[in-house]
Amino acid sequence: MINLERSAMGEHAKLASLDGGAYDAQWKVWRTAAENFHSAVTEHAARDDVAMSRYEVEQAAKRAARRSAQES
């Protein structure tokens, strides 16, 4: 999950320098990466052995992704 969030973060960062058709294409790449992350969060939170809400799982994964990105 952390890798999926880091991927989405990276794809989102690429949007800053684009416009027009390149922006639209990159937006789709970012959106797919974000959807993959959110699907993984939902799937994980739905497991019986997870005692966290979907929101808590998402926030924990995002914190971990940002922390690991800062350490890199």
N, CA, C and O atoms as a CHARMM CRD file, in Angstrom:
* protein
*
  288
    1    1 MET  N      0.81300  -1.18600   0.00000 PROA 1      0.00000
    2    1 MET  CA     0.00000   0.00000   0.00000 PROA 1      0.00000
    3    1 MET  C      0.86300   1.25900   0.00000 PROA 1      0.00000
    4    1 MET  O      0.55200   2.23700  -0.68000 PROA 1      0.00000
    5    2 ILE  N      1.93800   1.22500   0.76100 PROA 2      0.00000
    6    2 ILE  CA     2.82200   2.38500   0.82700 PROA 2      0.00000
    7    2 ILE  C      3.41500   2.66900  -0.54700 PROA 2      0.00000
    8    2 ILE  O      3.49600   3.82300  -0.96800 PROA 2      0.00000
    9    3 ASN  N      3.82600   1.62100  -1.24000 PROA 3      0.00000
   10    3 ASN  CA     4.37800   1.81200  -2.58300 PROA 3      0.00000
   11    3 ASN  C      3.34400   2.36200  -3.54900 PROA 3      0.00000
   12    3 ASN  O      3.67000   3.17000  -4.41800 PROA 3      0.00000
   13    4 LEU  N      2.09400   1.92800  -3.39900 PROA 4      0.00000
   14    4 LEU  CA     1.03400   2.45800  -4.26000 PROA 4      0.00000
   15    4 LEU  C      0.82300   3.94700  -4.00700 PROA 4      0.00000
   16    4 LEU  O      0.64300   4.71600  -4.95100 PROA 4      0.00000
   17    5 GLU  N      0.84300   4.35500  -2.74300 PROA 5      0.00000
   18    5 GLU  CA     0.67600   5.77900  -2.42200 PROA 5      0.00000
   19    5 GLU  C      1.87100   6.58700  -2.91400 PROA 5      0.00000
   20    5 GLU  O      1.70400   7.68800  -3.43900 PROA 5      0.00000
   21    6 ARG  N      3.06400   6.05000  -2.74700 PROA 6      0.00000
   22    6 ARG  CA     4.24800   6.76400  -3.24700 PROA 6      0.00000
   23    6 ARG  C      4.18800   6.92000  -4.75800 PROA 6      0.00000
   24    6 ARG  O      4.58000   7.95600  -5.29700 PROA 6      0.00000
   25    7 SER  N      3.70100   5.89900  -5.43600 PROA 7      0.00000
   26    7 SER  CA     3.54400   5.98500  -6.88900 PROA 7      0.00000
   27    7 SER  C      2.54800   7.07500  -7.25900 PROA 7      0.00000
   28    7 SER  O      2.79700   7.86500  -8.16900 PROA 7      0.00000
   29    8 ALA  N      1.42200   7.12000  -6.55700 PROA 8      0.00000
   30    8 ALA  CA     0.41800   8.15400  -6.82500 PROA 8      0.00000
   31    8 ALA  C      0.98700   9.54400  -6.55000 PROA 8      0.00000
   32    8 ALA  O      0.73900  10.48100  -7.30900 PROA 8      0.00000
   33    9 MET  N      1.74700   9.67500  -5.46700 PROA 9      0.00000
   34    9 MET  CA     2.37600  10.96200  -5.14600 PROA 9      0.00000
   35    9 MET  C      3.31500  11.39600  -6.26900 PROA 9      0.00000
   36    9 MET  O      3.31700  12.55800  -6.67500 PROA 9      0.00000
   37   10 GLY  N      4.10500  10.45700  -6.76200 PROA 10     0.00000
   38   10 GLY  CA     5.05100  10.77000  -7.83500 PROA 10     0.00000
   39   10 GLY  C      4.36000  11.17100  -9.12000 PROA 10     0.00000
   40   10 GLY  O      4.77900  12.11200  -9.79400 PROA 10     0.00000
   41   11 GLU  N      3.30200  10.45700  -9.45800 PROA 11     0.00000
   42   11 GLU  CA     2.55100  10.78200 -10.67600 PROA 11     0.00000
   43   11 GLU  C      1.86200  12.13500 -10.54200 PROA 11     0.00000
   44   11 GLU  O      1.77000  12.88700 -11.51300 PROA 11     0.00000
   45   12 HSD  N      1.38100  12.44400  -9.35200 PROA 12     0.00000
   46   12 HSD  CA     0.72600  13.73900  -9.12600 PROA 12     0.00000
   47   12 HSD  C      1.73400  14.87600  -9.25200 PROA 12     0.00000
   48   12 HSD  O      1.42100  15.92500  -9.81600 PROA 12     0.00000
   49   13 ALA  N      2.93200  14.67400  -8.73300 PROA 13     0.00000
   50   13 ALA  CA     3.95800  15.71900  -8.78800 PROA 13     0.00000
   51   13 ALA  C      4.31900  16.07800 -10.23400 PROA 13     0.00000
   52   13 ALA  O      4.68400  17.21900 -10.51500 PROA 13     0.00000
   53   14 LYS  N      4.22000  15.13200 -11.12900 PROA 14     0.00000
   54   14 LYS  CA     4.55000  15.37900 -12.53600 PROA 14     0.00000
   55   14 LYS  C      3.57100  16.34300 -13.20000 PROA 14     0.00000
   56   14 LYS  O      3.89900  16.93200 -14.23000 PROA 14     0.00000
   57   15 LEU  N      2.39600  16.51500 -12.64200 PROA 15     0.00000
   58   15 LEU  CA     1.38500  17.39800 -13.23500 PROA 15     0.00000
   59   15 LEU  C      1.80600  18.86700 -13.20400 PROA 15     0.00000
   60   15 LEU  O      1.37200  19.65000 -14.04900 PROA 15     0.00000
   61   16 ALA  N      2.63400  19.24200 -12.25300 PROA 16     0.00000
   62   16 ALA  CA     2.97000  20.65100 -12.03100 PROA 16     0.00000
   63   16 ALA  C      3.58800  21.32700 -13.25200 PROA 16     0.00000
   64   16 ALA  O      3.36400  22.51700 -13.47300 PROA 16     0.00000
   65   17 SER  N      4.34600  20.60400 -14.03000 PROA 17     0.00000
   66   17 SER  CA     5.06000  21.23800 -15.13800 PROA 17     0.00000
   67   17 SER  C      4.38800  21.02600 -16.49400 PROA 17     0.00000
   68   17 SER  O      4.97600  21.33800 -17.52900 PROA 17     0.00000
   69   18 LEU  N      3.18200  20.50800 -16.49800 PROA 18     0.00000
   70   18 LEU  CA     2.52200  20.17100 -17.76100 PROA 18     0.00000
   71   18 LEU  C      1.31300  21.05400 -18.03200 PROA 18     0.00000
   72   18 LEU  O      0.75900  21.68300 -17.13000 PROA 18     0.00000
   73   19 ASP  N      0.92500  21.08300 -19.29600 PROA 19     0.00000
   74   19 ASP  CA    -0.32500  21.73000 -19.67300 PROA 19     0.00000
   75   19 ASP  C     -0.87800  21.04800 -20.91800 PROA 19     0.00000
   76   19 ASP  O     -0.21000  20.22000 -21.53700 PROA 19     0.00000
   77   20 GLY  N     -2.09700  21.40400 -21.27000 PROA 20     0.00000
   78   20 GLY  CA    -2.71400  20.86800 -22.47600 PROA 20     0.00000
   79   20 GLY  C     -2.87000  19.35500 -22.47500 PROA 20     0.00000
   80   20 GLY  O     -3.24000  18.74500 -21.47200 PROA 20     0.00000
   81   21 GLY  N     -2.57800  18.77400 -23.61900 PROA 21     0.00000
   82   21 GLY  CA    -2.73300  17.33600 -23.80100 PROA 21     0.00000
   83   21 GLY  C     -1.81400  16.52100 -22.91700 PROA 21     0.00000
   84   21 GLY  O     -2.19000  15.44700 -22.44900 PROA 21     0.00000
   85   22 ALA  N     -0.60400  17.02500 -22.68400 PROA 22     0.00000
   86   22 ALA  CA     0.33000  16.31300 -21.81300 PROA 22     0.00000
   87   22 ALA  C     -0.21100  16.26300 -20.38700 PROA 22     0.00000
   88   22 ALA  O     -0.08600  15.24900 -19.69900 PROA 22     0.00000
   89   23 TYR  N     -0.80900  17.36100 -19.95400 PROA 23     0.00000
   90   23 TYR  CA    -1.42000  17.40500 -18.62200 PROA 23     0.00000
   91   23 TYR  C     -2.56000  16.40500 -18.53000 PROA 23     0.00000
   92   23 TYR  O     -2.65600  15.65400 -17.56000 PROA 23     0.00000
   93   24 ASP  N     -3.42400  16.39500 -19.53800 PROA 24     0.00000
   94   24 ASP  CA    -4.56300  15.48000 -19.53600 PROA 24     0.00000
   95   24 ASP  C     -4.11300  14.02500 -19.48400 PROA 24     0.00000
   96   24 ASP  O     -4.68900  13.22000 -18.75300 PROA 24     0.00000
   97   25 ALA  N     -3.08600  13.68900 -20.25700 PROA 25     0.00000
   98   25 ALA  CA    -2.56900  12.31400 -20.26000 PROA 25     0.00000
   99   25 ALA  C     -1.97600  11.95200 -18.89900 PROA 25     0.00000
  100   25 ALA  O     -2.21700  10.86000 -18.38500 PROA 25     0.00000
  101   26 GLN  N     -1.20900  12.86100 -18.32300 PROA 26     0.00000
  102   26 GLN  CA    -0.60300  12.60300 -17.01900 PROA 26     0.00000
  103   26 GLN  C     -1.65100  12.55400 -15.92300 PROA 26     0.00000
  104   26 GLN  O     -1.51300  11.78600 -14.97100 PROA 26     0.00000
  105   27 TRP  N     -2.69300  13.35800 -16.04200 PROA 27     0.00000
  106   27 TRP  CA    -3.77300  13.32800 -15.06400 PROA 27     0.00000
  107   27 TRP  C     -4.39900  11.93700 -15.01400 PROA 27     0.00000
  108   27 TRP  O     -4.71800  11.43400 -13.93700 PROA 27     0.00000
  109   28 LYS  N     -4.57300  11.31800 -16.17900 PROA 28     0.00000
  110   28 LYS  CA    -5.13600   9.96700 -16.23600 PROA 28     0.00000
  111   28 LYS  C     -4.20200   8.95800 -15.57400 PROA 28     0.00000
  112   28 LYS  O     -4.66100   8.04400 -14.88900 PROA 28     0.00000
  113   29 VAL  N     -2.89700   9.11800 -15.77500 PROA 29     0.00000
  114   29 VAL  CA    -1.92000   8.22600 -15.13800 PROA 29     0.00000
  115   29 VAL  C     -1.99700   8.38800 -13.62100 PROA 29     0.00000
  116   29 VAL  O     -2.03200   7.40200 -12.88600 PROA 29     0.00000
  117   30 TRP  N     -2.02300   9.64700 -13.15600 PROA 30     0.00000
  118   30 TRP  CA    -2.12400   9.90000 -11.72300 PROA 30     0.00000
  119   30 TRP  C     -3.42600   9.34100 -11.16300 PROA 30     0.00000
  120   30 TRP  O     -3.42800   8.70800 -10.10700 PROA 30     0.00000
  121   31 ARG  N     -4.52300   9.56900 -11.85800 PROA 31     0.00000
  122   31 ARG  CA    -5.82600   9.11200 -11.38200 PROA 31     0.00000
  123   31 ARG  C     -5.85600   7.58800 -11.24200 PROA 31     0.00000
  124   31 ARG  O     -6.41000   7.06600 -10.27500 PROA 31     0.00000
  125   32 THR  N     -5.27100   6.88600 -12.19000 PROA 32     0.00000
  126   32 THR  CA    -5.20500   5.42500 -12.11100 PROA 32     0.00000
  127   32 THR  C     -4.37500   4.98400 -10.91400 PROA 32     0.00000
  128   32 THR  O     -4.75500   4.05800 -10.19800 PROA 32     0.00000
  129   33 ALA  N     -3.23700   5.65000 -10.69300 PROA 33     0.00000
  130   33 ALA  CA    -2.39300   5.31900  -9.54600 PROA 33     0.00000
  131   33 ALA  C     -3.14200   5.57400  -8.23800 PROA 33     0.00000
  132   33 ALA  O     -3.05500   4.77300  -7.30800 PROA 33     0.00000
  133   34 ALA  N     -3.87100   6.67800  -8.16500 PROA 34     0.00000
  134   34 ALA  CA    -4.64400   6.99900  -6.96500 PROA 34     0.00000
  135   34 ALA  C     -5.76500   5.98700  -6.75400 PROA 34     0.00000
  136   34 ALA  O     -6.02900   5.58100  -5.62300 PROA 34     0.00000
  137   35 GLU  N     -6.41600   5.58400  -7.82400 PROA 35     0.00000
  138   35 GLU  CA    -7.47700   4.58300  -7.71400 PROA 35     0.00000
  139   35 GLU  C     -6.92200   3.25000  -7.22200 PROA 35     0.00000
  140   35 GLU  O     -7.56200   2.56800  -6.42000 PROA 35     0.00000
  141   36 ASN  N     -5.74500   2.87900  -7.69500 PROA 36     0.00000
  142   36 ASN  CA    -5.11100   1.63500  -7.24400 PROA 36     0.00000
  143   36 ASN  C     -4.83300   1.69200  -5.74700 PROA 36     0.00000
  144   36 ASN  O     -5.06700   0.71900  -5.03000 PROA 36     0.00000
  145   37 PHE  N     -4.33800   2.82300  -5.27800 PROA 37     0.00000
  146   37 PHE  CA    -4.08600   2.99300  -3.84700 PROA 37     0.00000
  147   37 PHE  C     -5.38100   2.87800  -3.05500 PROA 37     0.00000
  148   37 PHE  O     -5.44600   2.14200  -2.07100 PROA 37     0.00000
  149   38 HSD  N     -6.40700   3.59800  -3.47900 PROA 38     0.00000
  150   38 HSD  CA    -7.67000   3.59900  -2.74500 PROA 38     0.00000
  151   38 HSD  C     -8.33400   2.21800  -2.74800 PROA 38     0.00000
  152   38 HSD  O     -8.96900   1.83500  -1.76500 PROA 38     0.00000
  153   39 SER  N     -8.19400   1.48500  -3.82800 PROA 39     0.00000
  154   39 SER  CA    -8.72800   0.12400  -3.87000 PROA 39     0.00000
  155   39 SER  C     -8.01300  -0.76900  -2.86200 PROA 39     0.00000
  156   39 SER  O     -8.64800  -1.57000  -2.17700 PROA 39     0.00000
  157   40 ALA  N     -6.69800  -0.63200  -2.77300 PROA 40     0.00000
  158   40 ALA  CA    -5.92400  -1.42500  -1.81500 PROA 40     0.00000
  159   40 ALA  C     -6.29700  -1.07400  -0.38000 PROA 40     0.00000
  160   40 ALA  O     -6.38500  -1.95500   0.47500 PROA 40     0.00000
  161   41 VAL  N     -6.51500   0.20200  -0.11600 PROA 41     0.00000
  162   41 VAL  CA    -6.91800   0.64300   1.22300 PROA 41     0.00000
  163   41 VAL  C     -8.27100   0.03400   1.57600 PROA 41     0.00000
  164   41 VAL  O     -8.44300  -0.50900   2.66700 PROA 41     0.00000
  165   42 THR  N     -9.21600   0.12100   0.67400 PROA 42     0.00000
  166   42 THR  CA   -10.55400  -0.41300   0.91900 PROA 42     0.00000
  167   42 THR  C    -10.49700  -1.91500   1.16500 PROA 42     0.00000
  168   42 THR  O    -11.13200  -2.42300   2.08900 PROA 42     0.00000
  169   43 GLU  N     -9.74100  -2.61700   0.34200 PROA 43     0.00000
  170   43 GLU  CA    -9.61200  -4.06700   0.49600 PROA 43     0.00000
  171   43 GLU  C     -8.98100  -4.42100   1.83800 PROA 43     0.00000
  172   43 GLU  O     -9.44200  -5.33500   2.52300 PROA 43     0.00000
  173   44 HSD  N     -7.94100  -3.70700   2.20900 PROA 44     0.00000
  174   44 HSD  CA    -7.26000  -3.98900   3.47800 PROA 44     0.00000
  175   44 HSD  C     -8.17900  -3.70300   4.66300 PROA 44     0.00000
  176   44 HSD  O     -8.25600  -4.50500   5.59400 PROA 44     0.00000
  177   45 ALA  N     -8.86300  -2.58600   4.63500 PROA 45     0.00000
  178   45 ALA  CA    -9.72900  -2.20600   5.75100 PROA 45     0.00000
  179   45 ALA  C    -10.90500  -3.17300   5.91700 PROA 45     0.00000
  180   45 ALA  O    -11.44400  -3.30800   7.01600 PROA 45     0.00000
  181   46 ALA  N    -11.29800  -3.83500   4.84700 PROA 46     0.00000
  182   46 ALA  CA   -12.42700  -4.76000   4.89800 PROA 46     0.00000
  183   46 ALA  C    -12.06100  -6.11100   5.50500 PROA 46     0.00000
  184   46 ALA  O    -12.93900  -6.91600   5.81500 PROA 46     0.00000
  185   47 ARG  N    -10.77000  -6.35500   5.67400 PROA 47     0.00000
  186   47 ARG  CA   -10.34900  -7.64200   6.24700 PROA 47     0.00000
  187   47 ARG  C    -10.81800  -7.75800   7.69000 PROA 47     0.00000
  188   47 ARG  O    -10.86200  -6.77100   8.42400 PROA 47     0.00000
  189   48 ASP  N    -11.16200  -8.95800   8.07900 PROA 48     0.00000
  190   48 ASP  CA   -11.65300  -9.21100   9.43600 PROA 48     0.00000
  191   48 ASP  C    -10.59200  -8.99000  10.50500 PROA 48     0.00000
  192   48 ASP  O    -10.92300  -8.64900  11.64100 PROA 48     0.00000
  193   49 ASP  N     -9.32700  -9.17800  10.15900 PROA 49     0.00000
  194   49 ASP  CA    -8.26400  -9.05700  11.15800 PROA 49     0.00000
  195   49 ASP  C     -7.71200  -7.63000  11.29100 PROA 49     0.00000
  196   49 ASP  O     -6.73300  -7.41200  12.00500 PROA 49     0.00000
  197   50 VAL  N     -8.32700  -6.67100  10.61500 PROA 50     0.00000
  198   50 VAL  CA    -7.89700  -5.27300  10.68900 PROA 50     0.00000
  199   50 VAL  C     -8.86600  -4.52200  11.60000 PROA 50     0.00000
  200   50 VAL  O    -10.07400  -4.48400  11.36500 PROA 50     0.00000
  201   51 ALA  N     -8.29800  -3.93100  12.64200 PROA 51     0.00000
  202   51 ALA  CA    -9.14200  -3.23400  13.63300 PROA 51     0.00000
  203   51 ALA  C     -9.12200  -1.72600  13.42200 PROA 51     0.00000
  204   51 ALA  O     -9.17800  -0.95600  14.38100 PROA 51     0.00000
  205   52 MET  N     -9.04100  -1.31100  12.16800 PROA 52     0.00000
  206   52 MET  CA    -9.00300   0.11200  11.83400 PROA 52     0.00000
  207   52 MET  C    -10.08600   0.39900  10.80700 PROA 52     0.00000
  208   52 MET  O    -10.45000  -0.46500  10.00900 PROA 52     0.00000
  209   53 SER  N    -10.59300   1.61700  10.83800 PROA 53     0.00000
  210   53 SER  CA   -11.54600   2.02800   9.81300 PROA 53     0.00000
  211   53 SER  C    -10.80600   2.26000   8.50200 PROA 53     0.00000
  212   53 SER  O     -9.57800   2.32400   8.47200 PROA 53     0.00000
  213   54 ARG  N    -11.55900   2.38200   7.43900 PROA 54     0.00000
  214   54 ARG  CA   -10.94400   2.64600   6.14200 PROA 54     0.00000
  215   54 ARG  C    -10.15900   3.95800   6.18300 PROA 54     0.00000
  216   54 ARG  O     -9.05200   4.04900   5.65100 PROA 54     0.00000
  217   55 TYR  N    -10.73600   4.95100   6.81200 PROA 55     0.00000
  218   55 TYR  CA   -10.07600   6.24800   6.95100 PROA 55     0.00000
  219   55 TYR  C     -8.74100   6.10500   7.70200 PROA 55     0.00000
  220   55 TYR  O     -7.72800   6.66900   7.29000 PROA 55     0.00000
  221   56 GLU  N     -8.75200   5.35700   8.79200 PROA 56     0.00000
  222   56 GLU  CA    -7.52400   5.17400   9.58000 PROA 56     0.00000
  223   56 GLU  C     -6.45700   4.43800   8.77900 PROA 56     0.00000
  224   56 GLU  O     -5.27600   4.77900   8.85500 PROA 56     0.00000
  225   57 VAL  N     -6.86300   3.44100   8.01900 PROA 57     0.00000
  226   57 VAL  CA    -5.91200   2.71400   7.17200 PROA 57     0.00000
  227   57 VAL  C     -5.30900   3.66000   6.13900 PROA 57     0.00000
  228   57 VAL  O     -4.09600   3.66800   5.92900 PROA 57     0.00000
  229   58 GLU  N     -6.15800   4.45400   5.49800 PROA 58     0.00000
  230   58 GLU  CA    -5.68000   5.39300   4.48200 PROA 58     0.00000
  231   58 GLU  C     -4.69400   6.39900   5.07600 PROA 58     0.00000
  232   58 GLU  O     -3.62600   6.63400   4.51000 PROA 58     0.00000
  233   59 GLN  N     -5.04700   6.98200   6.20100 PROA 59     0.00000
  234   59 GLN  CA    -4.17600   7.98000   6.81100 PROA 59     0.00000
  235   59 GLN  C     -2.84900   7.37400   7.26200 PROA 59     0.00000
  236   59 GLN  O     -1.80100   8.00000   7.10400 PROA 59     0.00000
  237   60 ALA  N     -2.88000   6.17400   7.81600 PROA 60     0.00000
  238   60 ALA  CA    -1.64600   5.51000   8.24700 PROA 60     0.00000
  239   60 ALA  C     -0.74600   5.22100   7.04700 PROA 60     0.00000
  240   60 ALA  O      0.46900   5.40600   7.12200 PROA 60     0.00000
  241   61 ALA  N     -1.33300   4.77200   5.95200 PROA 61     0.00000
  242   61 ALA  CA    -0.54600   4.48800   4.74700 PROA 61     0.00000
  243   61 ALA  C      0.04200   5.77100   4.17100 PROA 61     0.00000
  244   61 ALA  O      1.19400   5.78300   3.73700 PROA 61     0.00000
  245   62 LYS  N     -0.73300   6.84200   4.16300 PROA 62     0.00000
  246   62 LYS  CA    -0.23400   8.11700   3.64000 PROA 62     0.00000
  247   62 LYS  C      0.90000   8.66500   4.50800 PROA 62     0.00000
  248   62 LYS  O      1.89600   9.17000   3.99100 PROA 62     0.00000
  249   63 ARG  N      0.74400   8.56500   5.82300 PROA 63     0.00000
  250   63 ARG  CA     1.82800   9.02400   6.71500 PROA 63     0.00000
  251   63 ARG  C      3.09100   8.21700   6.47800 PROA 63     0.00000
  252   63 ARG  O      4.18500   8.77600   6.39700 PROA 63     0.00000
  253   64 ALA  N      2.94300   6.91100   6.36700 PROA 64     0.00000
  254   64 ALA  CA     4.10500   6.04000   6.15300 PROA 64     0.00000
  255   64 ALA  C      4.76200   6.32800   4.80400 PROA 64     0.00000
  256   64 ALA  O      5.98900   6.32800   4.70200 PROA 64     0.00000
  257   65 ALA  N      3.96200   6.57200   3.77900 PROA 65     0.00000
  258   65 ALA  CA     4.50600   6.86700   2.45500 PROA 65     0.00000
  259   65 ALA  C      5.27700   8.17500   2.46000 PROA 65     0.00000
  260   65 ALA  O      6.35500   8.26600   1.87400 PROA 65     0.00000
  261   66 ARG  N      4.73600   9.17400   3.11200 PROA 66     0.00000
  262   66 ARG  CA     5.41800  10.46800   3.16200 PROA 66     0.00000
  263   66 ARG  C      6.68000  10.39900   4.00800 PROA 66     0.00000
  264   66 ARG  O      7.69200  11.01500   3.67500 PROA 66     0.00000
  265   67 ARG  N      6.61700   9.65200   5.10300 PROA 67     0.00000
  266   67 ARG  CA     7.78400   9.48000   5.96900 PROA 67     0.00000
  267   67 ARG  C      8.90000   8.75300   5.22000 PROA 67     0.00000
  268   67 ARG  O     10.06000   9.15800   5.29100 PROA 67     0.00000
  269   68 SER  N      8.55800   7.68900   4.50800 PROA 68     0.00000
  270   68 SER  CA     9.57300   6.94500   3.77900 PROA 68     0.00000
  271   68 SER  C     10.11100   7.75300   2.60200 PROA 68     0.00000
  272   68 SER  O     11.27200   7.59400   2.22300 PROA 68     0.00000
  273   69 ALA  N      9.27400   8.62200   2.01600 PROA 69     0.00000
  274   69 ALA  CA     9.73900   9.48300   0.91900 PROA 69     0.00000
  275   69 ALA  C     10.72900  10.51700   1.43000 PROA 69     0.00000
  276   69 ALA  O     11.68700  10.85400   0.73400 PROA 69     0.00000
  277   70 GLN  N     10.51200  11.02000   2.62500 PROA 70     0.00000
  278   70 GLN  CA    11.42600  12.01300   3.22100 PROA 70     0.00000
  279   70 GLN  C     12.75200  11.38400   3.58800 PROA 70     0.00000
  280   70 GLN  O     13.78800  12.04600   3.53200 PROA 70     0.00000
  281   71 GLU  N     12.73600  10.10600   3.96500 PROA 71     0.00000
  282   71 GLU  CA    13.95600   9.42000   4.36600 PROA 71     0.00000
  283   71 GLU  C     14.81300   9.04200   3.16200 PROA 71     0.00000
  284   71 GLU  O     16.01300   8.80200   3.30000 PROA 71     0.00000
  285   72 SER  N     14.20200   8.98800   1.98700 PROA 72     0.00000
  286   72 SER  CA    14.93600   8.57900   0.78000 PROA 72     0.00000
  287   72 SER  C     15.85700   9.66000   0.27900 PROA 72     0.00000
  288   72 SER  O     16.54300   9.47000  -0.72500 PROA 72     0.00000
